[in-house]
C-alpha cells in the first residue's frame, strides 16, 4: 500500500517537496543545506542580540583584552597573487552548453518522498495528520 504524503514548501529556499508519513517529523526545510544555513543565521542573530546587553558587552571587552594581551606584533603579509580567469575556446563552450541542456523540461515523475525516495500516494495533503488518522480515504 502506498503511504500518505504531505506537500511542503521549504522555509528557506521555497522549493516544493513531498514527504511521506514515515519520514515526516514536522520538517520545514528541504535538506541539510537549508537547515544548517538558517541555523547559522539564527545563531549569529542571537550573538548580536546578546552583545547588545550590558553583560554581553562586558564579557566581550574582557575577551578582547585577553586576546590583545597575548597577541604578538607581526607585520602583515602581502596579498596572495590573483587568479587569472580561465577562457573557454569556442568548441569547449559549445560542449558545456550541450551537456547542460540535455532535458530542457522536467519529465513528470511519480510522486515520491524527498527524503527516502519511496513511492507515495497520488493524493497529496498540505497539512499534518492528526493522531489516529491513517492518511487513506475511506473506501
C-alpha positions in Angstrom: 0.0 0.0 0.0 1.3 3.5 -0.9 1.9 5.8 2.1 0.3 9.1 2.6 2.3 12.1 1.5 2.5 15.8 2.5 3.5 18.7 0.3 5.9 21.1 1.9 7.5 24.4 0.8 11.0 24.9 2.1 11.0 27.9 4.5 14.4 29.0 3.3 14.7 28.4 -0.5 10.9 28.0 -1.2 11.4 24.7 -3.1 8.3 22.4 -3.3 8.9 18.8 -1.9 6.9 15.8 -0.8 7.5 13.9 2.4 6.0 10.5 3.3 4.3 9.8 6.6 7.2 7.7 7.8 9.8 10.5 7.3 7.5 13.3 8.4 8.8 14.8 11.6 7.5 18.4 11.0 10.3 19.3 8.6 10.3 22.9 7.4 13.4 22.7 5.2 14.2 20.6 2.1 17.6 19.3 3.4 20.7 19.8 5.5 22.0 22.8 3.4 18.9 24.9 4.1 18.5 23.9 7.7 22.2 24.5 8.6 22.2 27.8 6.8 19.2 29.0 8.8 20.7 27.7 12.0 23.9 29.6 11.4 21.9 32.8 10.7 19.8 32.4 13.8 22.9 31.8 16.0 24.5 34.9 14.5 21.4 37.0 15.3 21.3 35.6 18.9 25.0 36.5 19.4 24.4 40.0 18.1 21.4 40.4 20.5 23.5 39.1 23.4 26.3 41.6 22.7 23.9 44.5 22.9 23.2 43.6 26.6 25.4 45.0 29.3 26.7 41.6 30.4 27.5 40.7 26.7 29.4 43.9 26.2 31.4 43.4 29.5 32.4 39.8 28.6 33.2 40.8 25.0 35.5 43.6 26.3 37.3 41.1 28.7 37.8 38.6 26.0 39.2 41.2 23.6 41.5 42.4 26.4 42.9 38.9 26.9 43.3 38.5 23.1 45.3 41.8 22.8 47.5 40.8 25.8 48.6 37.5 24.1 48.7 38.9 20.6 52.2 39.1 19.1 53.0 42.0 16.9 53.5 40.6 13.4 53.9 42.6 10.2 51.0 41.9 7.7 51.7 39.6 4.9 51.2 40.7 1.3 48.1 39.7 -0.7 48.1 36.4 -2.5 48.5 36.6 -6.3 45.2 36.9 -8.0 43.8 34.0 -10.0 43.6 34.6 -13.8 40.1 33.9 -15.2 40.0 30.9 -17.5 38.8 31.5 -21.0 37.0 28.7 -22.9 37.7 28.1 -26.5 34.5 28.1 -28.8 34.4 24.3 -29.1 34.6 23.9 -25.3 31.8 26.4 -24.7 29.5 24.5 -27.1 30.2 21.2 -25.4 29.4 22.7 -22.0 26.1 24.1 -23.3 25.1 20.8 -24.9 25.7 18.8 -21.8 23.7 21.2 -19.5 20.7 21.2 -21.8 20.0 17.5 -22.1 16.4 17.7 -20.7 15.2 21.3 -21.0 11.8 20.5 -19.5 11.5 18.2 -16.4 9.6 15.0 -17.1 6.6 14.3 -14.9 7.6 11.7 -12.4 5.7 9.6 -9.9 5.2 11.2 -6.5 7.9 10.0 -4.2 9.3 11.1 -0.8 12.1 13.7 -1.0 14.0 12.0 1.9 13.6 8.3 1.4 12.5 8.1 -2.2 9.6 5.7 -1.6 6.6 5.8 -4.0 3.7 7.7 -2.4 0.0 8.1 -3.0 -1.2 10.4 -5.7 -3.3 12.2 -3.1 -1.2 14.9 -1.6 -2.2 16.7 1.6 -1.0 20.1 2.7 -1.4 19.8 6.5 -0.3 17.4 9.2 -2.3 14.2 10.1 -3.9 14.3 13.5 -3.1 11.3 15.7 -5.2 8.3 14.8 -5.7 9.2 11.2 -4.4 6.7 8.6 -4.0 9.1 5.7 -6.1 6.9 3.5 -9.5 7.9 2.3 -12.4 5.6 3.4 -13.5 3.4 0.6 
